[in-house]
Amino acid sequence: MALFKTRKRSSSPSYVSTLTVFVFIALCVFGVWMLSSKSVVPPQTQSDEDIATRTSIDTSTTNDELSASHGMAEKIPETRKDTSSSVFGDNPGQLPDDAIKSDEKHSNMESQNQHIMASMDAQLSEESSLTQKEQASVIHEAGADSDVKITEPEKAQQTVTTASNDIKKDEEIAAAAVEHEEPSIGKQQDVQGFDTKPAEEEINKEQFLEDKGAVEANPKPDVLQQEPETALKGTSSEEVSEKIENPKVDEVEVTQKPKAEKKGRKSKKQWSTQAAQSQKENKRQQVESNSEEKLEDHEWYLCNVTANEDYIPCLDNEKAVKQLRTTRHYEHRERHCPEDPPTCLVPLPKGYRTPIEWPNSRDKIWYHNVPHKKLAEVKGHQNWVKVTGEFLTFPGGGTQFIHGALHYIDFLQQAQPSIGWGKHTRVILDVGCGVGSFGGFLFERDVITMSFAPKDEHEAQVQFALERGIPAISAVMGSQRLPFPSLVFDAIHCARCRVPWHVDGGMLLLELNRLLRPGGLFIWCATPVYQKLEEDVEIWKEMTSLTKSICWELVTINKDELNRVGAAIYRKPTSNECYNQRAKSEPPLCKDDDDPNAAWYVPLQACLHRVPVDNTERGAKWPETWPRRLNKPPYWLNNSQTGIYGKPPAQDFAADTNRWKNVVDELSNIGITWTDVRNVMDMRSIYGGFAAALKDLPVWVFNVVTVDTPDTLPVIYERGLFGIYHDWCESFSTYPRSYDLLHADNLFSKLKDRCKLTAVMAEVDRIIRPGGKLIVRDEPSTLSEVRTLLNSLHWEILHDKIKEGVLCAKRGKWRPTAIAVS
């Protein structure tokens, strides 16, 4: 029994082993049969070896991408060695090996693919025509947005079994295209010195897969490759917003210049635009079609802001100011416009009355129109402003001329007779203007003054000036250029303007140097000129050193015995001889590609721009004396340019002048009474013809040249007029209720494509006074929209000739009762 039991135990494992062997053999046979049945595919299907190769390549994609991103320079040579005749770059991506090898294997396919290559020529040639910076942008966006990773073996096998025919064809097309296009693509270089070929090859590879639906389409490179004026069409709102809010310098130049060319200029030398000249343009609002706005149903609300009736949207953006990293250069006083321009209305001060007419307004205004007493309390002893019953009165004094601005103006003329107020010197800039008395009294000397001061603790100083009928804007000398062209001011004045000229390498004084005409004067009336306090002596030393280094000649230092102040007068050089002879190039000369006329959101730099010396260049000659300069075409307008209206410059200039003379003569027929008009703005000026036609009236005209139109602002200054750059998709740097008359010639139709018309009309309503008038000249469809909005604002329509292209309306005192949600 024991033996039997032993045998039984020994035979059981043997039986199990035998059974296991049979089962194993059966499974193997079954497995072989299954593999054989799976491999039965059409003749063009890849082999198992190819499948293994594809899987190996795909699973290494991530590592290849990481190594490419961290060592592009090292990766490129290796790639060229392995794929010397291939378009595809250092990352083989998702294609099998035979698709990235040389065309040896597929040489017999060349003739079959010629027609395919021809169809691809248009796209590839368009890509190769992009600039290097644009190519870098396309490559960057493609690399950031691409999400093509097929690394799992199951997906690879599924792709082979379900789409092998298509992939094979794509591989052959790719190989043929590679050999055809490689020479031209291989010549292109990245802007940083890297060969852009690998990244471009990756884009081409993805494009071939995309055509068959193997990868997700990436539209962004296609958007950048379109024609400039159609690049935004067919894109999503997010893409449009991104392109507008983050413009590249190259894109600005490409997209703005064609707009100017539409006017029919066919000359070799085109008019540039301020947007194209400037290094940085403001953030644009998201493009929204006004046709989608139901203008007749628009509801208006009062603005819910801290500034209340003094609200300036781009200067009272508390949210943006809180996010500033520093305020060292007065960044908090600069423009910071809301992303969405406000469509609310600014309330009226309680007790607001129709402004006092000029010239009486120079001496007194209604207190309730600008109900601020602080400045009277702080500066009343210096005769800035006083509260007298229901009036604010202005004795005409200032910190440096407490005995009156007119005496001070004559003192400067005696100190330097070459000033020649109203003849030689016609247009000046007043820095830190206070309540504007200096500019207000210069009208008596036939001089117009661009006065500016920040919206700061000197409460409402610029608003006082405007209410008095004196031109002024809210601005600060901070971190950016002032919005004026170079070489346009005959003189610049600073009377205790509190600007630290000597700091930061003289950067702020160098900004004045940019604006001042060669031979123009800088008039500096401040305590360092005439006092001997330790701080004043030190500042005077610094200023002496700085003015010598920028070759300004100290013409005279004189003391006004009545006001007990002194003034130093400097002259800017008229040649570059002194710049070239300096022992030390500090401050340095600006780079050749630094455009001194770029002024729209352009950062300041501590450098010197060269003086124009060619007699055909603007700034090389002093303008004609006033008033001859008003109607004489600038000497630097020549036949190399075609005028804005298509004629030779001199004829174009003369035709514009005559046109506006005739128009102004007819304004009385549409409801304009000049006795109650003082502050005028031409919202879209070309040559300043509208302002020139108003020369003999007791008004001043602020000419606005929009940043997306030909830059003709230098022409306006050459005529002895003044103006500013601006984009009406943003708020203007002025207080509410500043102007008596706004004139808009073909403005609103050009704005509708870029910003909401409701926001533009809210801004018009903000800056015009109750009782003020708006004249609009535009196409009938746009005038109909403007009229709809004016009716909703309860304006009175004075002249309604829409079919003739003219509309005139008058603002009332209506304000909504509802307040906007903050």
C-alpha positions in Angstrom: 0.0 0.0 0.0 2.8 2.3 0.9 4.4 1.6 -2.4 1.2 2.2 -4.2 0.6 5.4 -2.5 4.1 6.5 -3.4 3.6 5.7 -7.1 0.3 7.5 -7.1 1.9 10.7 -5.7 4.8 10.5 -8.3 2.5 9.9 -11.3 0.1 12.8 -10.5 2.7 15.6 -11.1 3.8 13.8 -14.3 0.3 13.8 -15.6 -0.1 17.5 -14.8 3.1 18.4 -16.5 2.1 16.5 -19.6 -1.2 18.3 -19.7 0.4 21.6 -19.2 2.7 21.0 -22.2 -0.3 20.2 -24.4 -2.2 23.3 -23.3 0.9 25.4 -23.9 1.4 24.0 -27.4 -2.3 24.6 -28.2 -2.1 28.2 -27.0 1.1 28.8 -29.1 -0.6 27.4 -32.2 -3.7 29.5 -31.5 -1.5 32.6 -31.0 0.4 32.0 -34.2 -2.9 31.6 -36.1 -4.1 34.9 -34.5 -1.0 36.8 -35.5 -1.1 35.4 -39.0 -4.8 36.4 -39.4 -4.0 40.0 -38.1 -1.2 40.4 -40.5 -3.4 39.8 -43.5 -3.7 43.3 -44.8 -3.6 45.0 -48.2 -0.3 44.9 -50.1 0.6 48.5 -49.2 0.3 48.0 -45.4 3.5 48.4 -43.4 5.3 45.4 -42.1 5.6 44.4 -38.5 9.1 45.8 -38.5 7.7 49.2 -39.6 5.1 49.1 -36.9 7.8 48.4 -34.3 9.9 51.3 -35.7 6.9 53.7 -35.6 6.1 52.7 -32.0 9.7 53.2 -31.0 9.8 56.7 -32.6 6.5 57.7 -31.1 7.4 56.7 -27.6 10.6 58.8 -27.8 8.7 62.0 -29.0 8.5 63.5 -25.5 12.2 63.1 -24.9 13.1 64.5 -28.3 10.9 67.6 -27.7 12.5 68.2 -24.3 16.0 67.9 -25.7 15.1 70.2 -28.6 13.7 72.9 -26.4 16.7 72.9 -24.1 19.4 72.5 -26.7 18.3 73.6 -30.1 21.8 74.8 -31.1 23.3 71.4 -30.2 20.5 69.4 -31.8 20.5 71.0 -35.2 23.8 69.7 -36.5 22.9 66.2 -35.5 19.6 66.4 -37.3 21.2 67.7 -40.5 23.5 64.7 -40.5 20.7 62.2 -40.1 18.2 63.8 -42.5 20.3 65.7 -44.9 17.7 65.9 -47.5 14.7 66.2 -45.4 12.4 69.1 -44.6 11.6 67.6 -41.2 13.7 68.9 -38.3 15.4 67.6 -35.2 12.2 66.0 -33.8 11.1 63.2 -36.1 7.6 63.5 -34.6 4.9 61.0 -35.6 6.0 59.9 -39.0 7.8 56.5 -39.5 11.4 56.3 -40.5 10.9 55.8 -44.1 9.1 59.2 -44.3 12.1 61.1 -43.0 14.8 59.3 -45.0 16.2 60.6 -48.3 14.2 60.1 -51.4 16.2 57.2 -52.5 13.5 54.8 -51.5 10.8 56.8 -53.2 12.6 58.1 -56.3 10.2 56.3 -58.5 7.3 58.4 -57.0 8.6 61.8 -58.1 6.7 62.0 -61.4 3.5 60.9 -59.7 3.7 63.7 -57.1 4.6 66.7 -59.3 1.1 68.0 -59.5 0.8 67.7 -55.7 3.9 69.8 -55.3 2.6 72.5 -57.6 -0.6 72.8 -55.5 1.6 73.3 -52.4 3.8 76.0 -53.9 1.4 78.9 -53.1 1.4 78.1 -49.4 5.1 77.4 -49.0 6.1 80.5 -50.9 3.7 82.6 -48.8 5.4 81.2 -45.7 8.9 81.9 -47.0 7.8 85.6 -47.8 7.3 86.3 -44.1 9.9 88.4 -42.3 12.2 86.7 -39.9 10.3 88.2 -36.9 7.0 87.1 -38.3 8.4 83.6 -38.9 9.7 83.5 -35.3 6.2 84.5 -34.2 4.6 81.8 -36.3 7.0 79.2 -35.0 6.5 80.3 -31.4 2.8 80.1 -31.6 2.8 76.8 -33.5 5.1 75.3 -30.8 3.0 76.6 -28.0 -0.3 75.5 -29.3 0.5 72.2 -30.9 -0.7 69.3 -28.9 0.3 66.3 -31.1 1.6 63.4 -29.1 0.8 59.8 -30.2 3.0 57.7 -28.0 0.9 54.7 -27.0 1.6 51.5 -29.0 -2.1 50.7 -29.2 -2.8 54.0 -31.0 0.1 53.4 -33.3 -1.1 50.0 -34.3 -4.7 51.3 -34.7 -3.4 54.1 -37.0 -1.5 51.6 -39.1 -4.4 49.2 -39.5 -7.1 51.8 -40.2 -5.3 54.5 -42.2 -2.2 52.9 -43.6 -3.0 53.8 -47.2 -3.4 57.5 -46.3 -0.3 57.7 -44.2 1.8 56.0 -46.9 0.6 58.6 -49.4 1.4 61.4 -47.0 4.9 60.0 -46.4 5.5 60.0 -50.2 4.2 63.5 -50.6 6.3 64.7 -47.7 9.4 63.2 -49.1 8.8 64.7 -52.5 8.0 68.1 -51.1 11.1 68.0 -48.9 13.5 67.6 -51.8 11.7 70.3 -53.7 11.6 73.0 -51.1 14.6 72.4 -48.9 17.1 74.8 -50.6 14.9 77.9 -50.0 13.9 77.0 -46.5 17.4 76.1 -45.4 18.5 79.7 -46.0 16.2 81.3 -43.5 17.6 82.3 -40.1 15.9 83.0 -36.8 16.1 86.6 -35.5 18.3 85.4 -32.6 20.8 83.7 -34.9 19.3 80.2 -34.7 18.5 78.3 -37.9 14.7 78.3 -38.1 14.7 75.2 -40.3 13.9 72.6 -37.6 10.9 74.4 -36.3 9.6 75.1 -39.8 10.0 71.5 -40.7 8.0 70.5 -37.7 5.2 72.9 -38.8 5.3 71.4 -42.4 5.1 67.9 -40.9 2.1 68.7 -38.8 0.5 70.4 -41.8 0.7 67.1 -43.8 -0.9 65.2 -41.0 -3.5 67.9 -40.5 -4.6 67.6 -44.1 -5.7 64.1 -43.4 -7.3 64.9 -40.0 -4.5 63.1 -38.0 -3.8 66.2 -35.9 -5.9 69.1 -34.5 -5.9 72.1 -36.8 -3.9 75.1 -35.5 -5.3 78.3 -37.2 -2.9 80.9 -35.7 0.0 80.5 -38.2 -2.5 80.9 -41.0 -3.8 84.1 -39.5 -0.4 85.7 -39.5 0.3 84.6 -43.0 -2.8 86.3 -44.5 -2.8 89.7 -46.2 -2.4 92.6 -43.7 -6.0 93.9 -44.0 -7.6 90.5 -44.0 -5.5 88.9 -41.2 -8.2 89.4 -38.6 -11.1 88.0 -40.8 -12.3 84.6 -40.0 -10.6 84.4 -36.6 -12.2 84.0 -33.3 -12.8 87.0 -31.0 -10.1 85.7 -28.6 -7.6 85.7 -31.4 -8.6 89.1 -32.6 -8.3 90.5 -29.1 -4.9 89.0 -28.7 -3.6 90.4 -31.9 -5.0 93.9 -31.2 -3.9 94.0 -27.5 -0.4 92.8 -28.2 0.7 94.4 -31.4 4.2 93.8 -32.7 6.1 96.7 -34.2 6.3 95.0 -37.5 2.6 94.2 -37.5 1.7 97.8 -36.8 3.7 99.0 -39.7 2.2 96.4 -42.0 -1.4 96.9 -41.0 -1.5 100.7 -40.7 0.2 101.8 -43.9 -2.3 100.1 -46.2 -5.1 102.2 -44.6 -3.3 105.3 -45.6 -2.8 104.0 -49.1 -6.5 103.8 -49.7 -6.6 107.5 -50.1 -5.0 107.2 -53.5 -1.4 108.2 -52.7 0.8 106.5 -55.2 4.0 108.2 -54.6 7.3 106.5 -53.8 7.4 108.1 -50.4 4.3 107.4 -48.3 3.0 109.3 -45.4 3.6 107.5 -42.2 1.2 107.2 -39.3 1.8 107.8 -35.6 0.8 104.2 -34.9 3.5 103.0 -37.3 6.1 105.3 -36.0 5.6 104.6 -32.3 7.4 101.7 -30.6 4.4 100.7 -28.5 0.8 101.4 -29.3 -1.9 101.4 -26.6 -4.0 98.3 -25.8 -6.9 98.0 -28.1 -10.4 97.2 -27.1 -11.9 94.0 -28.4 -13.3 94.5 -31.9 -17.1 94.5 -31.8 -19.3 95.3 -34.7 -21.5 98.4 -34.1 -24.0 96.8 -36.4 -24.7 94.4 -33.6 -25.4 97.2 -31.2 -29.0 98.2 -30.8 -28.3 101.9 -30.6 -31.9 103.0 -30.3 -32.3 100.7 -27.2 -29.1 101.9 -25.4 -29.7 102.9 -21.8 -27.4 105.5 -20.3 -26.2 105.6 -16.7 -24.2 108.0 -14.5 -20.6 107.0 -13.9 -20.0 105.5 -10.5 -16.5 106.7 -9.9 -14.6 108.5 -7.1 -13.7 111.4 -9.4 -17.4 112.1 -9.9 -18.0 115.2 -12.0 -14.3 115.6 -12.8 -13.8 112.1 -14.2 -11.0 111.5 -16.7 -11.1 107.8 -17.5 -7.5 107.4 -18.6 -6.2 109.4 -15.6 -8.6 108.2 -12.9 -8.1 104.4 -13.4 -7.6 103.5 -9.8 -7.4 99.8 -10.5 -4.5 100.2 -12.9 -2.7 102.7 -10.7 -2.8 100.3 -7.7 -1.1 97.6 -9.8 1.9 99.9 -10.7 5.2 98.5 -9.5 6.7 102.0 -9.0 5.7 105.6 -9.1 9.2 107.0 -9.1 8.8 108.6 -12.5 5.2 109.7 -11.9 3.7 106.7 -13.6 0.6 107.2 -11.5 0.0 110.5 -13.3 0.3 109.0 -16.8 -2.4 107.6 -18.9 -3.8 104.2 -17.9 -7.0 103.6 -19.9 -9.6 101.1 -18.9 -9.7 97.9 -21.0 -13.3 98.6 -21.8 -13.9 102.3 -22.6 -16.7 103.7 -20.4 -20.1 104.2 -21.8 -21.4 106.0 -18.7 -22.1 109.7 -18.5 -20.4 112.2 -16.1 -22.7 114.1 -13.8 -22.9 117.9 -13.8 -21.7 119.9 -10.7 -24.6 121.2 -8.7 -25.4 124.8 -9.7 -23.6 124.6 -13.1 -24.2 127.6 -15.3 -23.4 128.6 -18.8 -19.7 129.6 -18.9 -18.7 133.3 -19.0 -17.7 134.4 -22.5 -14.2 135.3 -23.5 -12.4 137.7 -22.8 -14.1 138.2 -19.5 -13.6 134.5 -18.7 -9.8 135.0 -18.5 -10.4 137.0 -15.3 -13.3 135.2 -13.7 -15.4 132.1 -13.9 -18.5 130.7 -12.1 -17.4 129.0 -8.8 -20.1 126.3 -9.2 -18.7 125.3 -12.6 -15.4 124.3 -11.0 -16.2 124.1 -7.3 -12.7 123.7 -5.8 -11.2 126.0 -3.2 -8.0 124.3 -2.2 -5.9 126.0 -4.8 -7.2 129.4 -3.8 -6.2 128.6 -0.2 -2.7 127.4 -1.1 -1.8 129.8 -4.0 -4.0 132.8 -3.3 -1.2 134.9 -2.0 0.7 134.4 -5.3 -2.3 135.7 -7.2 -3.1 132.4 -8.9 -6.8 132.3 -8.0 -9.2 133.8 -5.4 -12.7 133.0 -4.3 -14.8 136.1 -4.7 -18.5 135.5 -3.9 -20.0 133.3 -6.6 -16.9 133.7 -8.8 -13.4 132.4 -8.9 -11.2 135.3 -9.9 -7.7 135.2 -11.5 -5.5 138.3 -10.9 -3.1 137.0 -13.6 -0.3 136.1 -11.3 1.8 133.0 -10.8 4.5 131.7 -8.5 7.2 133.5 -10.5 5.1 136.5 -11.5 2.9 137.5 -8.7 2.6 141.0 -10.2 1.0 139.7 -13.3 1.9 137.6 -16.3 1.9 140.5 -18.8 4.8 142.2 -17.0 6.7 138.9 -16.9 6.1 138.3 -20.6 7.6 141.8 -21.4 10.5 141.1 -19.1 11.4 138.0 -21.0 11.2 139.9 -24.3 13.6 142.6 -22.9 16.0 140.0 -21.6 16.3 138.3 -25.0 15.0 140.5 -27.9 15.4 137.6 -30.3 12.3 136.0 -28.8 10.1 138.2 -31.0 6.7 137.3 -29.5 4.1 136.8 -32.1 6.5 137.1 -35.0 9.6 134.8 -34.6 8.1 132.9 -31.7 4.5 131.8 -32.3 4.0 128.3 -30.8 5.4 127.6 -27.3 5.1 124.8 -24.7 4.4 125.8 -21.1 5.5 123.0 -18.6 3.7 123.0 -15.3 1.3 125.7 -16.4 -0.7 126.2 -13.1 -4.0 127.9 -14.0 -2.7 128.9 -17.4 -2.2 132.6 -16.9 1.1 132.7 -18.8 -0.6 131.3 -21.9 -3.7 133.3 -21.3 -1.9 136.6 -21.5 0.3 135.5 -24.4 -2.8 135.8 -26.6 -2.2 139.5 -26.4 1.2 139.0 -28.1 -0.3 136.8 -30.9 1.3 133.7 -29.3 -0.5 130.4 -28.8 0.6 128.2 -25.8 0.3 124.5 -25.3 0.0 124.4 -21.5 0.0 121.2 -19.5 0.2 120.1 -15.9 -0.6 116.8 -14.1 -3.9 116.0 -12.4 -2.3 116.2 -9.0 -2.6 117.8 -5.6 -2.9 121.3 -7.3 -6.6 120.6 -7.5 -8.2 121.2 -10.9 -5.5 123.6 -12.2 -5.9 122.5 -15.8 -9.7 122.6 -15.4 -9.4 126.3 -14.3 -7.4 127.1 -17.4 -10.0 125.5 -19.7 -12.9 127.1 -18.0 -11.1 130.4 -18.5 -10.8 129.8 -22.3 -7.1 129.0 -22.2 -5.7 125.9 -24.0 -4.4 123.2 -21.7 -4.2 119.4 -21.2 -3.6 117.1 -18.3 -0.2 115.5 -18.7 3.1 114.9 -16.9 6.7 114.5 -17.7 7.2 111.0 -16.4 8.3 107.8 -18.1 6.9 108.4 -21.6 7.3 110.9 -24.4 4.8 113.7 -24.6 2.3 113.2 -27.5 3.8 115.7 -29.9 6.2 115.4 -32.9 9.8 116.4 -32.7 11.2 119.9 -33.6 7.9 121.8 -33.4 8.0 124.2 -30.5 9.5 127.7 -31.1 10.2 128.0 -27.3 9.6 126.0 -24.1 8.9 127.7 -20.8 9.2 126.5 -17.2 8.5 128.8 -14.3 8.9 126.8 -11.1 7.4 123.8 -12.8 8.9 121.4 -10.3 10.5 119.1 -12.9 13.8 117.5 -11.8 15.6 118.2 -15.1 19.0 117.0 -13.9 18.1 113.5 -12.7 18.3 110.2 -14.6 20.9 111.4 -17.0 18.9 114.5 -17.9 16.2 112.3 -19.5 13.4 114.8 -19.0 15.4 117.7 -20.4 16.3 115.5 -23.4 12.6 115.2 -24.1 12.4 118.9 -24.3 15.4 118.8 -26.6 13.4 116.4 -28.9 10.4 118.8 -29.0 12.4 122.1 -29.4 13.2 123.5 -32.8 16.9 123.9 -33.7 17.7 127.5 -32.6 14.6 127.5 -30.3 14.8 128.8 -26.7 14.3 127.1 -23.3 13.2 129.7 -20.7 13.9 128.5 -17.2 12.7 130.7 -14.3 13.4 128.9 -11.1 15.1 129.4 -7.7 18.4 127.7 -8.7 18.9 130.5 -11.2 18.8 133.4 -8.7 19.0 131.9 -5.1 22.1 130.8 -3.2 20.6 128.2 -0.9 22.7 125.0 -0.8 20.2 122.9 -2.6 19.7 125.6 -5.3 23.5 125.9 -5.8 23.8 122.2 -6.3 21.0 122.0 -8.8 22.5 124.9 -10.7 25.8 123.1 -11.0 24.0 119.9 -12.2 22.0 121.9 -14.8 25.1 123.8 -16.0 26.9 120.5 -16.6 23.9 119.0 -18.3 23.1 121.8 -20.6 26.8 122.0 -21.7 26.8 118.3 -22.4 23.8 118.6 -24.8 25.3 121.7 -26.4 22.7 124.2 -25.2 24.1 127.7 -25.2 23.3 129.9 -22.1 22.2 133.0 -23.9 21.4 135.2 -20.9 20.6 135.3 -17.2 18.4 138.3 -16.2 16.7 139.3 -13.0 13.2 140.8 -12.8 13.4 143.4 -10.0 9.7 143.8 -9.6 9.0 140.1 -9.1 12.4 139.5 -7.6 13.0 136.4 -9.7 15.6 135.5 -12.4 15.4 133.7 -15.7 18.0 131.7 -17.6 17.5 131.4 -21.3 19.2 128.6 -23.4 19.3 128.1 -27.1 19.4 124.7 -28.9 22.2 124.3 -31.5 21.4 124.4 -35.2 24.2 121.9 -36.2 25.8 118.7 -35.0 29.3 120.2 -34.8 29.2 120.5 -31.0 27.8 116.9 -30.6 30.7 115.5 -32.6 33.3 117.6 -30.6 32.3 116.5 -27.2 35.0 115.0 -25.1 32.6 112.4 -23.6 29.5 111.2 -25.4 27.3 111.6 -22.4 24.4 111.6 -22.9 24.9 109.4 -26.0 23.5 110.1 -29.4 20.3 108.2 -30.1 20.5 105.2 -32.4 19.8 105.6 -36.0 16.6 103.6 -35.8 15.2 105.7 -33.0 12.4 107.8 -34.6 12.2 111.1 -32.8 8.6 111.6 -34.2 7.3 108.5 -32.5 5.3 109.8 -29.6 2.3 107.5 -28.8 3.1 105.6 -25.7 6.9 105.6 -26.4 9.2 105.3 -23.3 11.7 108.0 -22.7 15.4 107.5 -23.4 18.4 109.5 -22.2 19.8 110.2 -25.6 20.3 113.1 -28.1 18.7 113.2 -31.5 20.9 114.7 -34.2 19.9 118.1 -35.6 18.7 118.0 -39.3 21.1 120.0 -41.4 19.9 119.2 -45.0 17.9 122.1 -46.2 15.2 119.8 -47.5 14.7 118.3 -44.1 12.0 119.4 -41.6 13.6 121.5 -38.9 16.7 122.6 -40.8 15.1 126.1 -41.4 13.1 128.3 -39.1 9.5 128.8 -40.3 8.3 132.0 -41.9 7.3 134.7 -39.5 3.7 134.8 -38.3 1.2 135.2 -39.9 2.9 134.4 -43.3 3.6 130.9 -42.2 -0.1 130.2 -41.8 -0.9 129.9 -45.5 2.5 129.0 -46.9 3.2 125.3 -47.6 6.1 124.1 -45.6 9.4 124.1 -47.5 10.0 120.4 -46.7 6.8 119.3 -48.5 8.2 118.3 -51.9 7.4 116.2 -54.9 8.6 113.0 -53.3 5.3 112.9 -51.6 1.7 113.0 -52.8 -0.7 115.0 -50.8 -3.3 113.4 -48.6 -6.0 114.2 -51.2 -3.9 112.9 -54.1 -2.5 116.2 -55.5 1.1 117.5 -55.4 1.8 118.7 -51.8 1.6 122.5 -52.5 -1.7 122.1 -54.4 -3.1 119.7 -51.9 -2.3 122.2 -49.1 -3.8 125.1 -50.9 -6.9 123.2 -51.8 -7.5 122.1 -48.2 -7.1 125.7 -47.0 -9.6 127.1 -49.5 -12.0 124.3 -48.8 -12.3 125.0 -45.1 -12.5 128.8 -45.7 -15.7 128.1 -47.7 -17.0 125.7 -45.1 -16.5 128.1 -42.2 -18.3 130.8 -44.0 -21.4 128.6 -44.1 -21.3 127.5 -40.4 -23.6 130.3 -39.3 -26.3 128.8 -41.5 -26.3 125.5 -39.4 -26.7 127.1 -36.0 -23.2 128.2 -35.0 -23.0 131.5 -33.1 -19.3 132.5 -32.6 -19.9 134.9 -29.7 -20.5 131.9 -27.4 -17.6 129.8 -28.8 -14.1 129.9 -27.4 -12.6 126.4 -27.0 -12.7 124.5 -30.3 -11.4 121.0 -31.2 -11.0 119.6 -34.7 -11.2 115.9 -33.8 -9.6 114.6 -37.0 -7.4 117.3 -38.5 -5.3 116.9 -41.7 -3.4 120.1 -42.6 -5.1 122.3 -40.0 -7.2 124.0 -42.6 -10.3 124.2 -40.4 -8.3 125.9 -37.6 -6.6 128.3 -40.2 -10.0 129.4 -41.5 -10.9 130.5 -37.9 -7.8 132.6 -37.5 -9.6 136.0 -37.3 -12.2 134.8 -34.8 -11.6 135.0 -31.0 -11.2 131.3 -30.7 -8.4 128.7 -30.4 -8.5 125.3 -32.1 -6.9 122.2 -30.8 -6.0 120.0 -33.8 -6.1 116.2 -33.2 -4.2 114.0 -35.6 -5.4 110.4 -35.0 -2.7 107.8 -34.6 -4.0 105.6 -37.5 -4.0 108.4 -40.1 -1.2 110.0 -42.0 1.1 112.0 -39.6 0.4 115.5 -40.7 0.8 117.1 -37.2 4.2 118.6 -38.1 2.6 120.5 -41.0 0.1 121.9 -38.5 2.8 123.2 -36.2 4.8 124.6 -39.1 1.7 126.8 -39.9 1.8 128.3 -36.5 -1.0 126.2 -35.1 -0.9 123.4 -32.5 -2.3 120.0 -31.8 -1.8 116.5 -30.4 -1.8 112.8 -31.3 -4.7 110.8 -30.0 -6.7 107.6 -30.5 -10.4 108.1 -30.1 -10.9 104.6 -29.0 -9.5 106.0 -25.7 -10.6 108.9 -23.6 -8.9 112.3 -24.1 -6.6 113.8 -21.5 -8.9 116.6 -20.5 -11.5 117.4 -17.9 -15.3 117.1 -18.5 -17.0 120.2 -20.0 -13.9 121.5 -21.7 -15.0 122.5 -25.2 -17.6 124.7 -26.8 -17.4 123.2 -30.3 -16.3 119.8 -31.6 -15.8 119.2 -35.3 -15.5 115.7 -36.6 -14.8 115.2 -40.3 -15.1 111.6 -41.5 -14.0 110.4 -38.0 -16.8 108.1 -36.8 -17.1 105.9 -39.8 -13.4 105.1 -39.4 -13.8 104.4 -35.7 -16.7 102.0 -36.0 -14.5 99.1 -37.1 -12.2 99.5 -34.1 -14.3 100.5 -31.1 -17.8 100.9 -29.9 -19.6 104.0 -31.2 -21.5 104.3 -27.9 -18.2 104.7 -26.0 -17.0 107.4 -28.5 -20.3 109.3 -28.1 -20.0 109.0 -24.4 -16.6 110.6 -24.6 -18.0 113.4 -26.9 -20.7 114.0 -24.3 -18.1 114.1 -21.5 -15.7 116.7 -23.0 -18.2 119.1 -24.5 -20.0 121.7 -22.4 -23.8 121.9 -21.9 -24.8 124.3 -24.7 -21.8 123.2 -26.8 -22.2 122.0 -30.4 -21.0 119.1 -32.4 -20.6 119.2 -36.2 -20.2 115.8 -37.9 -19.3 115.3 -41.5 -19.5 111.7 -42.6 -21.3 109.1 -44.7 -25.1 108.9 -44.4 -25.2 105.5 -42.6 -22.8 106.6 -40.0 -24.6 109.9 -39.5 -27.8 108.0 -38.9 -26.2 106.0 -36.1 -24.7 109.2 -34.6 -28.1 110.9 -34.7 -29.7 107.9 -33.0 -27.2 108.1 -30.1 -27.6 111.9 -29.9 -31.3 111.5 -29.6 -30.9 109.0 -26.8 -28.6 111.6 -25.1 -31.4 114.2 -25.4 -29.3 116.5 -27.6 -31.0 119.0 -29.8 -30.5 118.4 -33.5 -29.9 121.8 -35.1 -29.1 120.8 -38.7 -30.0 117.4 -40.1 -28.8 117.0 -43.7 -27.8 113.4 -43.6 -28.0 112.8 -47.3 -25.7 115.7 -47.8 -23.3 114.3 -45.2 -23.7 117.0 -42.5 -25.2 116.9 -39.0 -25.1 119.5 -36.2 -26.4 119.1 -32.7 -26.3 120.9 -29.3 -25.8 119.3 -26.0 -28.2 120.0 -23.2 -28.0 119.4 -19.4 -29.9 116.1 -19.4 -28.4 113.4 -17.1 -29.8 110.0 -16.4 -31.0 109.2 -12.9 -29.7 105.6 -12.7 -26.1 105.0 -11.6 -23.9 102.5 -13.3 -22.8 99.4 -11.3 -19.2 99.8 -10.3 
